[in-house]
Amino acid sequence: MELCKLEDKKLVSLYINGNEKAFEKLLNRHKNKIYNYIFMKVRDGALAQDIFQETFIKIVRTLKKGSYNEEGKFLPWSMRIAHNLIIDHFRKANKVRFVSESTSKSEDFTIFDLLEVKDNNVEESISHDELVGQMVELIEYLPDSQRDIINMRIFKEMSFKDIAFKENISINTALGRMRYALINIRKLIEKHNLVTPYSS
């Protein structure tokens, strides 16, 4: 039986019944999406790593208790756990801070400018939070070169100069890949009928 070919629902069932390798496959399958989602919210690598680890500790405990009943929707369920832990963190710090990035067309412009949001309270930010989760999903549909540059620029906060050096390409090529990534993300938004502040 090749675990990599199994759906999340089956992997969850195997893990609950004692197959540790099944959970390892779930972790490897979804860790990047969940970590990137957390990092996009907190904008701090060390904190994102802490919340990421806490998320999977909670996932493991919930599964082992037999409390999982999401009918195979493992990733959205995991995202909600991560979201709640992020909210808990900011509540404990007596503040709620969601990302609101620059809308300038400089190199600081990122795909999340499409989802510009003001600092609202938690309840008002829930729909934005769900939308961002979908955006993280859409990034996975990009060509490798475009997905990589978004991960480096947004989630690793690398400059275009550093990206160009790492990839052994010119800065203009790096900028071009980001532009094409933005164009493709906009197309995916339209295809999946996501509603952003820029929708008509």
N, C-alpha and C positions, 0 to 999 in steps of 0.2 A: 504493500500500500504506500503510494507516494503522497506524503502529507501536502506537498506543494500544490497538488491538484485538487485538494479538498476545499469546500466552501467553509467560511468562518463558522457557520452553525455546527458543522460536523467536527471541526477542530475544537470548538468549545466543549462539545459533548465528550470527545476523547479525553480532553484535559480534565474535566470533572471526574472522569472515570479512571484517572491516574496516569495518563500519558503526558509526561512532562514535555516531550518533544513537540507535542501539538501546540502547547502554549508558546514555545520558542518560535514556532512558525508564525503564530498570530502576532507575536511581538515584532519579528523581523518584517512581516508584511505591512504593518501599520505604524511602526515607530516613527518614521520620518514625517508622516502626515501629522501625527499627534504632537510631536516635538515642535515642528514648524508652526503649528497652530498656537501652541503655548508661547513660543518665543515671540511671535507676531504681537501677542497681547502684552507681554511683560517687558519686552525689549531689553532683557538682561540675560546673558547666557547662563550664568551660574544659577540664577533664580529659576530660569526655564528648566534647567536640568533637575533641580530639586523638585519642582512641581511635576515634571515628567515622571520621575521615579516614584513620587507619592501617588501619582495617577495609577501606575501599574501595580503598586502595592495594594491600592484599594480595589483594583480590578481583580487581582488574585484572591483577596479576602472574600470579595463578593461571590466569585465563582465557586470557591471552596465551601462557602456557606450554603450554596445551592439557591442563591437569591437572584440569579440571572434568568430573566424571562422575556428577553427582547426579540424572540423569534428569529434569531439569526442576524439581527442588525447590530453586529458587534462594534463596528467603527463609530456610528452615530452615538451609541451608548457610551463608548469610551470617551468620545469628544465631550459629551455632557458631564462626565465625571471630571475631566480636565477643566472644563468651564467652571464648574462649581468650586473646584479647588482654587482656581484663579480668583474668583469672587471672594472666597473665604480669605485669601491672602490680603487682598486690598481692603476688605472690611476690617481685618485685624490691624492693618496699618492706618485705619481711620480715613481711608480714601479709596475712591474707585477711579482707576485711570485706564481708559481705553485709548488705543493708538489713534492719533490724528496727525497725519504726516503732511509735509509741505506740499502745496499744490503748484509750486513753481515748476517750470519746464527745464530746470537744471538737472544735473546728474542725481539729485536727491529725489527726483520724481520716480515713483514706483507704482506698481499695479494697484496698490492699496489706496492710492489717491482716488481711484474710482469709487472707493467706499468711504469717502470723507465723512467723518462723524464728529460732532461736538462732544464735549465732556458732559454726558447726561448721567442720570442715576441708573442703577442696575436694571430696573424694570424697562426703562426706555431703550436700553442698549441690547436687550435680548435678541430682537430681530436682526440687528446689525451683527451680533455675534454669530447667529446661525448663518447669515450670509457669508461672513468671512470663512466659516467652516467649509461652505460650498466652494469658495474661491480656492482654498487650499487643495480641495479635491480637483478642481479644474487644472491646476498647475501640472498635475500628473499627466495630462493629455498633451502637453506641449512636446515638441521634438527635444531630444536629449540636450542639444547645445543651448536651446532657449531655457529649458527647465534648469539646467545647471547654472546659467548666468543669473537667473532669478534667485535661486537658492544662495548663491554667493553674494549677490548684491543686497538682498533683503534679509535673509535669515542669518548670514554670516557677517553682514555689514561691511563687506569689502568694497574698496574704492574701485572705480573702473580701471585705474592705473594698475592696481594690484591684480585685478582679474585678468587684464591683458598680459601681465607678466606671467601669471600662473598658467594661463592657457597658451602662452607663446603666440599671441595674436596682437594686432594693433589696437589702440584704444578705440579708433573709429569702428573697427570690426566688433569690439565688445559693445559699443553703443548701438551698432546696427542690430546686433542680436537682441538687445533689450527692446529696441523699437519693434522688431518683428514679434517678440514675445508679447508686448503690450497689444499689438494689433490682433494677434491670435486670441489673447485673453478676452478682448472686446467681442470678438466673433463668438467665442464660447459663451459669454454672458448672454448674448442675443439668442444663441441656439438653445440654451437651457432656461431662457426666460427669467433670468435673475433681475431683480429690480434694484437699481443703484440710483444715487442722487442725480446721475446724468441721464437716466432713462427718460424718454419723452412721455 
